[in-house]
Amino acid sequence: MTARVIITATELDALLRSPAPPVVLDVRWALGDPHGRTHYRDAHVPGAVYVDLDTELAAPASPEAGRHPLPALAVLQADARRWGVRAGRPVVVYDDNGGTAAARAWWLLRWAGVADVTLLDGALGAWRTAGLPLESGDAPAPVPGDITLTAGHLPTADADEAAALARTGTLLDARAGERYRGETEPVDPRAGHVPGARSAPTGENLAPDGTFLPPDALRARFAALGADGSTPVAVYCGSGVTAAHQIAALALAGTDAALFPGSWSAWSADPARPAATGSQPG
């Protein structure tokens, strides 16, 4: 993956003041917080369009496909056009949680062939810290876009492929360590992790201010986990959301990785799939 991954708040502000501003998408979402649209209405980047992760960046949940299956391409295209996404127009995505939810939009649009999509580094906190203006309420509906999407521009892995990569490559589990170890499971059917997967919590991609660690630090982090690009890499999380953030971090480190979209929510719903517990891959 060679395209740019992140953009700074000051860079975005300059682009928004330019004759050809980007489409800005606000993906305010967090596990257990259903009030994303309310947070958006309270304060958002000027002109940003609110995107609902549960209904616009995912198909309906199922045990087989997990809590956030990939949306049908035609549905995603219709939504993207409604957001104002046009051919050749850059897209910037953000949230208020280090980019861990916005990365789902970043990954989906890249997967669907939109080349110029970047994450706001440091999320909305970086925008606030820079003293940049915020809007409240609902933004006017954008002029509909004309984007044509095609699937498969980023790699994916299904459950069988993820299981194989845990043995022959590197499979990273992007959830919090306590969920990987099986000490707690707040939402999915069983606790634990895919046997052979390595614990790589998404939060460790970020500096204390919520920006991504420098590329050298990310390379060292992932190399220590066996994800140095010398063998295939795949990532999963609970439902394919924060795993997209891990893929963005890997891209900054210079390593391509596949997404297991069903992630633990699909794996743990299948009684034929084994679950490992503890701090070791198993």
Helices and strands as residue ranges (DSSP letters): E 6-7, H 9-16, E 23-26, H 36-42, E 49-50, H 53-56, H 73-83, E 91-94, H 102-111, E 117-120, H 123-129, H 159-168, E 170-173, H 177-180, E 198-199, G 202-205, H 215-224, E 233-236, H 242-252, E 258-259, H 263-267
